[in-house]
Amino acid sequence: MRPPLVNNPPYALEVAGLSAVLGGHKVLEMPSLRVNPGEVLIVIGPNGSGKTTLLLCLALLLRPAAGAISYGGTPVLDDKRVFQLRRKLAVVFQEPLLLNRTVWDNVTLGLRLRGVRRDEAEARTRKWLERFGIASLSKRQARTLSGGEAKRVSLTRAFVLQPEVLFLDEPFNALDSPTRQALLEDFESVLRETKVTTVMVTHDRNEALVLADRVAVLMDGTISQLGTPEEVFGSPANEDVARFVEAGNILHGTVSSQAGGLVSINIEGRELQAISSLEPGSKITVYLHYDDVTLSLPLSEAISTSARNQLRGKITRSFSFSSQVKVTIDCGFALASVITRRSWEELGLEVGREVLVSFKASSVHLIPRLR
């Protein structure tokens, strides 16, 4: 391993030059990663990008091929140190992995293994069973629990340990929507109360938006972008990230003119305006968040709006989900907007209806293309 990392003040978790090899293939290459005390870092990425491998390495459950890992400024150097540190960590996997015992037995297992006094163990267990709303299930056998109840037991078992760092691998997977939402709300509240340093893997961007202080997008075993949820989902670093987060329109065009920090972009013969200093002739990818695209009914008189971009188009498709509707409009090129179901109904929108599409120049995120 590399020389010890020196931090002032120390990070809760830090890695340098981390790599992992599985089946003879390098699946992880992490030059550096730092997690602040009390931070919630959400790791997202496509299947096979190395998310779970990264989590297992950070949780000291998988030995990396190379690299240095430090907790609180103290490097992990040998197996003895690994064992000591593991007692300060807690891991929650996709599957609850409960013993065929009572809920109480499952929650207290880790405390017993750590030699926590019986009275303290009982007090902690009662507190966390109550906090996750499963105190009434304490005598139930694990095999009789629903999926949501089992997930709550798994989370309770982790928090009762009072870990310094919590790791979670898609903990809300395979739950129905109401159960998932209720558990997510409880979990978010607990994270903010405890301020426990957390690293969580998920494929669900809504979980990242709700929980994360920062989001790491993992692509092909390396971090393609690391930033706040607003930065990652609003201003993707490259087209691969933009396509993965699936939060906005992706268009290809060329800068046709530039003046005073405002550029015009030609997309299939139509002109858009954006804030940029890119030179004319630059080939770019346009990323425009669905929520930044406003729809209205076209009127004969001018519409009062601060949006520099206004395009007429015809609705070609609509898709309803939850309380929202994703609307696709042909503006000379396809453009999509997500609006509320109420707005859809109040405007009397339908496939084939002509609409006015508006969005601000500041909402248009440009990503330079090499070709």
C-alpha positions as CSV (number, residue, x, y, z in Angstrom):
1,M,0.0,0.0,0.0
2,R,0.9,3.7,-0.4
3,P,2.4,5.8,2.4
4,P,0.0,7.1,5.0
5,L,-2.2,10.0,4.0
6,V,-1.8,13.2,6.0
7,N,-4.9,15.3,6.5
8,N,-5.4,18.4,8.5
9,P,-8.2,18.2,9.6
10,P,-8.7,14.5,8.8
11,Y,-11.4,13.3,6.5
12,A,-13.8,10.7,7.7
13,L,-12.7,8.5,4.8
14,E,-10.0,9.0,2.2
15,V,-8.6,6.8,-0.6
16,A,-5.6,7.3,-2.9
17,G,-4.6,5.2,-5.9
18,L,-7.3,2.6,-5.2
19,S,-7.8,-0.2,-7.7
20,A,-9.6,-3.5,-7.7
21,V,-9.2,-6.6,-9.9
22,L,-11.9,-9.3,-10.2
23,G,-11.5,-12.3,-12.5
24,G,-8.2,-10.9,-13.8
25,H,-9.8,-7.7,-15.0
26,K,-9.4,-4.3,-13.4
27,V,-12.9,-3.1,-12.4
28,L,-12.0,-0.1,-10.3
29,E,-9.5,2.7,-10.7
30,M,-9.9,5.5,-8.1
31,P,-7.0,8.0,-8.0
32,S,-8.6,9.8,-5.0
33,L,-11.8,10.2,-3.0
34,R,-12.5,12.1,0.2
35,V,-15.6,11.9,2.3
36,N,-16.1,14.6,4.9
37,P,-17.3,13.9,8.5
38,G,-21.1,13.8,8.6
39,E,-21.4,13.8,4.8
40,V,-23.8,11.7,2.8
41,L,-22.1,10.6,-0.4
42,I,-24.3,8.8,-2.9
43,V,-22.6,6.7,-5.6
44,I,-24.6,6.2,-8.8
45,G,-23.7,4.6,-12.1
46,P,-24.8,2.0,-14.7
47,N,-24.8,-1.7,-14.0
48,G,-21.3,-3.1,-14.0
49,S,-19.7,0.3,-13.3
50,G,-18.0,-0.9,-10.1
51,K,-20.3,0.6,-7.5
52,T,-20.6,-2.4,-5.2
53,T,-16.9,-3.2,-5.6
54,L,-16.1,0.3,-4.5
55,L,-18.4,0.0,-1.5
56,L,-16.9,-3.4,-0.4
57,C,-13.4,-2.0,-0.7
58,L,-14.3,1.1,1.4
59,A,-16.1,-1.0,4.0
60,L,-12.9,-3.2,4.2
61,L,-14.8,-6.3,3.1
62,L,-12.8,-6.6,-0.2
63,R,-9.0,-6.2,-0.3
64,P,-8.1,-3.8,-3.2
65,A,-5.3,-4.7,-5.6
66,A,-3.5,-1.4,-4.7
67,G,-4.0,1.9,-3.0
68,A,-4.3,3.5,0.4
69,I,-7.4,3.8,2.6
70,S,-7.6,6.0,5.7
71,Y,-10.3,6.6,8.3
72,G,-10.1,9.8,10.3
73,G,-6.5,10.3,9.1
74,T,-5.4,6.8,10.2
75,P,-4.3,4.6,7.4
76,V,-5.4,0.9,7.1
77,L,-2.1,-0.9,7.1
78,D,-2.7,-4.5,8.2
79,D,-5.3,-7.1,9.1
80,K,-5.3,-6.1,12.8
81,R,-6.2,-2.5,11.9
82,V,-8.9,-3.8,9.5
83,F,-10.5,-5.8,12.3
84,Q,-10.4,-2.8,14.7
85,L,-11.9,-0.4,12.1
86,R,-14.7,-2.9,11.0
87,R,-16.1,-2.5,14.5
88,K,-16.6,1.2,13.8
89,L,-18.4,0.6,10.5
90,A,-21.9,-0.8,9.6
91,V,-23.0,-2.2,6.3
92,V,-26.5,-2.6,4.9
93,F,-26.9,-4.8,1.8
94,Q,-29.7,-5.1,-0.8
95,E,-30.9,-8.2,0.9
96,P,-31.6,-7.8,4.7
97,L,-29.7,-11.1,5.5
98,L,-31.6,-11.7,8.7
99,L,-31.1,-14.8,10.9
100,N,-34.1,-17.1,11.4
101,R,-34.6,-15.6,14.8
102,T,-36.7,-12.9,16.3
103,V,-36.4,-9.2,15.3
104,W,-35.0,-8.5,18.7
105,D,-32.3,-11.2,18.3
106,N,-31.3,-9.9,14.9
107,V,-31.0,-6.3,16.1
108,T,-29.0,-7.1,19.2
109,L,-26.6,-9.6,17.4
110,G,-24.0,-7.0,16.6
111,L,-24.1,-5.6,20.1
112,R,-23.5,-9.0,21.6
113,L,-20.6,-9.7,19.3
114,R,-19.1,-6.3,20.3
115,G,-19.5,-7.1,24.0
116,V,-21.8,-4.2,24.8
117,R,-23.2,-4.4,28.3
118,R,-26.7,-5.9,28.4
119,D,-28.5,-2.9,29.9
120,E,-26.9,-0.6,27.3
121,A,-27.7,-3.0,24.5
122,E,-31.3,-3.3,25.5
123,A,-31.7,0.5,25.8
124,R,-30.2,1.1,22.3
125,T,-32.3,-1.7,20.8
126,R,-35.5,-0.3,22.2
127,K,-34.6,3.2,21.0
128,W,-33.9,2.2,17.4
129,L,-36.8,-0.3,17.1
130,E,-39.0,2.6,18.1
131,R,-37.3,5.1,15.8
132,F,-37.9,2.9,12.8
133,G,-41.4,2.1,13.8
134,I,-41.0,-1.6,14.4
135,A,-41.1,-1.9,18.2
136,S,-44.3,-4.0,18.0
137,L,-42.4,-6.5,15.8
138,S,-39.6,-7.2,18.3
139,K,-40.9,-10.8,19.1
140,R,-41.8,-11.6,15.5
141,Q,-39.7,-14.2,13.6
142,A,-37.7,-12.7,10.7
143,R,-39.2,-15.2,8.2
144,T,-42.7,-13.7,8.8
145,L,-41.7,-10.1,8.0
146,S,-42.8,-8.3,4.8
147,G,-40.1,-6.8,2.6
148,G,-40.4,-3.4,4.0
149,E,-40.4,-4.6,7.6
150,A,-37.2,-6.7,6.9
151,K,-35.5,-3.6,5.4
152,R,-36.4,-1.6,8.6
153,V,-34.9,-4.3,10.7
154,S,-31.7,-4.3,8.6
155,L,-31.4,-0.5,9.1
156,T,-32.2,-0.7,12.8
157,R,-29.5,-3.4,13.2
158,A,-27.0,-1.0,11.6
159,F,-27.9,2.2,13.5
160,V,-28.0,0.4,16.9
161,L,-24.2,-0.1,16.5
162,Q,-23.7,3.7,16.4
163,P,-21.2,3.4,13.5
164,E,-18.7,6.1,12.6
165,V,-19.3,5.3,8.9
166,L,-22.4,3.7,7.4
167,F,-22.3,1.9,4.1
168,L,-25.4,0.9,2.1
169,D,-25.8,-1.0,-1.1
170,E,-29.2,-0.2,-2.7
171,P,-31.1,-0.6,0.6
172,F,-34.5,0.4,-0.8
173,N,-34.4,-2.0,-3.8
174,A,-37.4,-4.2,-4.6
175,L,-39.9,-2.3,-2.5
176,D,-43.3,-1.1,-3.7
177,S,-43.6,2.7,-4.2
178,P,-45.6,3.6,-1.0
179,T,-43.3,1.4,1.2
180,R,-40.2,2.8,-0.4
181,Q,-41.3,6.4,0.0
182,A,-42.2,6.0,3.7
183,L,-38.9,4.2,4.5
184,L,-36.9,6.8,2.5
185,E,-38.5,9.6,4.5
186,D,-37.7,7.9,7.9
187,F,-34.1,7.2,6.7
188,E,-33.5,10.7,5.6
189,S,-34.7,12.0,9.0
190,V,-32.4,9.7,10.9
191,L,-29.4,10.6,8.7
192,R,-29.9,14.3,9.5
193,E,-30.4,13.6,13.2
194,T,-27.4,11.4,13.7
195,K,-25.1,13.1,11.2
196,V,-23.4,9.8,10.6
197,T,-20.9,9.7,7.7
198,T,-22.6,7.7,5.0
199,V,-21.7,6.2,1.6
200,M,-24.6,4.7,-0.3
201,V,-24.9,3.0,-3.6
202,T,-28.1,3.4,-5.6
203,H,-29.5,3.3,-9.1
204,D,-32.4,5.6,-8.2
205,R,-31.7,9.3,-8.9
206,N,-34.6,10.4,-6.7
207,E,-32.8,8.8,-3.7
208,A,-29.7,10.7,-4.6
209,L,-31.7,14.0,-4.9
210,V,-33.3,13.4,-1.5
211,L,-30.4,12.1,0.5
212,A,-27.1,13.3,-1.0
213,D,-24.8,16.1,0.1
214,R,-22.7,15.0,-2.9
215,V,-23.1,12.6,-5.7
216,A,-20.4,10.5,-7.4
217,V,-21.1,9.2,-10.9
218,L,-19.1,6.0,-11.5
219,M,-18.5,5.0,-15.1
220,D,-16.3,2.0,-16.1
221,G,-14.7,1.9,-12.6
222,T,-13.8,5.5,-12.3
223,I,-15.6,8.7,-11.1
224,S,-16.8,10.7,-14.1
225,Q,-18.3,13.5,-12.0
226,L,-18.4,14.4,-8.3
227,G,-20.5,17.3,-7.0
228,T,-23.7,18.4,-5.4
229,P,-27.0,16.8,-6.7
230,E,-27.7,20.2,-8.4
231,E,-24.4,20.2,-10.2
232,V,-24.5,16.5,-11.3
233,F,-28.2,16.5,-12.5
234,G,-28.2,20.1,-13.7
235,S,-24.8,20.4,-15.3
236,P,-23.4,17.0,-16.3
237,A,-19.7,16.9,-16.9
238,N,-20.0,15.0,-20.2
239,E,-22.6,13.4,-22.5
240,D,-22.2,9.9,-20.9
241,V,-23.2,11.4,-17.5
242,A,-26.0,13.3,-19.0
243,R,-27.5,10.2,-20.7
244,F,-27.2,8.2,-17.4
245,V,-28.9,10.7,-15.1
246,E,-31.8,11.0,-17.6
247,A,-33.0,14.3,-16.3
248,G,-32.9,16.4,-19.4
249,N,-32.9,16.8,-23.2
250,I,-29.7,16.0,-25.0
251,L,-29.2,17.8,-28.4
252,H,-26.3,18.2,-30.7
253,G,-25.5,21.5,-32.4
254,T,-22.9,24.1,-33.5
255,V,-22.3,27.6,-32.1
256,S,-23.2,29.9,-35.0
257,S,-22.3,33.3,-33.3
258,Q,-21.1,34.7,-30.0
259,A,-21.4,38.2,-28.6
260,G,-21.0,39.5,-25.0
261,G,-21.1,36.1,-23.4
262,L,-24.3,35.0,-25.3
263,V,-24.1,32.4,-28.0
264,S,-26.5,31.3,-30.7
265,I,-26.6,27.6,-31.4
266,N,-27.8,26.0,-34.6
267,I,-29.8,22.8,-34.0
268,E,-31.3,21.3,-37.2
269,G,-31.8,24.7,-38.6
270,R,-33.4,26.3,-35.5
271,E,-31.5,28.8,-33.3
272,L,-31.2,28.6,-29.5
273,Q,-29.4,31.1,-27.2
274,A,-27.2,30.2,-24.2
275,I,-24.7,31.9,-22.0
276,S,-21.2,30.8,-23.0
277,S,-17.9,32.1,-24.3
278,L,-17.5,29.3,-26.9
279,E,-16.3,30.4,-30.3
280,P,-18.4,30.2,-33.5
281,G,-18.0,26.8,-35.2
282,S,-17.7,24.9,-31.8
283,K,-19.5,21.6,-31.9
284,I,-21.5,21.1,-28.7
285,T,-23.9,18.9,-26.8
286,V,-26.8,20.9,-25.4
287,Y,-28.3,19.6,-22.1
288,L,-31.6,21.1,-21.0
289,H,-33.3,19.9,-17.9
290,Y,-36.9,18.8,-18.4
291,D,-38.1,21.0,-15.5
292,D,-36.6,24.1,-17.1
293,V,-38.8,23.8,-20.3
294,T,-42.1,25.7,-19.9
295,L,-45.2,25.0,-22.0
296,S,-47.9,27.5,-22.8
297,L,-50.6,28.0,-25.4
298,P,-49.5,30.1,-28.4
299,L,-51.3,33.5,-28.6
300,S,-51.4,36.0,-31.3
301,E,-50.0,38.7,-29.1
302,A,-46.5,38.6,-27.7
303,I,-46.1,36.7,-24.5
304,S,-44.4,38.4,-21.6
305,T,-41.5,36.3,-20.4
306,S,-37.8,36.7,-19.5
307,A,-37.0,33.5,-21.5
308,R,-34.8,34.2,-24.5
309,N,-35.8,31.0,-26.1
310,Q,-39.3,30.6,-27.5
311,L,-40.2,27.9,-30.0
312,R,-43.5,26.8,-31.5
313,G,-44.1,23.1,-31.7
314,K,-46.7,20.3,-31.7
315,I,-47.1,17.7,-29.0
316,T,-46.2,14.3,-30.4
317,R,-46.3,12.2,-27.2
318,S,-47.3,12.3,-23.6
319,F,-46.4,9.9,-20.7
320,S,-48.0,10.1,-17.3
321,F,-46.3,9.1,-14.1
322,S,-47.3,9.8,-10.6
323,S,-48.5,13.4,-10.5
324,Q,-46.5,14.5,-13.5
325,V,-46.6,14.2,-17.3
326,K,-43.6,14.0,-19.7
327,V,-44.5,15.8,-22.9
328,T,-42.5,15.5,-26.1
329,I,-42.8,18.4,-28.6
330,D,-41.7,18.6,-32.2
331,C,-40.0,22.0,-32.5
332,G,-38.1,21.1,-35.7
333,F,-36.3,18.8,-33.3
334,A,-37.7,16.7,-30.4
335,L,-37.8,18.5,-27.1
336,A,-39.3,17.2,-23.8
337,S,-40.8,18.9,-20.8
338,V,-42.0,17.5,-17.5
339,I,-45.1,19.3,-16.1
340,T,-47.7,18.6,-13.5
341,R,-50.8,16.7,-14.4
342,R,-52.8,19.7,-13.2
343,S,-51.0,22.0,-15.7
344,W,-51.6,19.4,-18.5
345,E,-55.3,19.4,-17.7
346,E,-55.7,23.2,-17.1
347,L,-54.0,24.0,-20.4
348,G,-56.2,21.4,-22.2
349,L,-53.1,19.8,-23.7
350,E,-53.3,16.7,-25.9
351,V,-51.2,15.0,-28.6
352,G,-51.4,17.1,-31.7
353,R,-51.9,20.4,-29.9
354,E,-49.7,23.3,-30.8
355,V,-47.8,24.8,-27.9
356,L,-45.2,27.5,-27.2
357,V,-42.0,26.2,-25.6
358,S,-40.0,28.6,-23.5
359,F,-36.7,28.3,-21.6
360,K,-34.0,30.7,-20.4
361,A,-30.6,31.0,-21.9
362,S,-29.1,30.4,-18.5
363,S,-30.9,27.0,-18.3
364,V,-29.0,25.7,-21.4
365,H,-25.9,23.7,-20.3
366,L,-23.3,23.3,-23.1
367,I,-20.8,20.5,-23.3
368,P,-18.1,20.8,-25.9
369,R,-17.7,17.9,-28.3
370,L,-14.4,16.8,-29.8
371,R,-16.1,15.6,-33.0
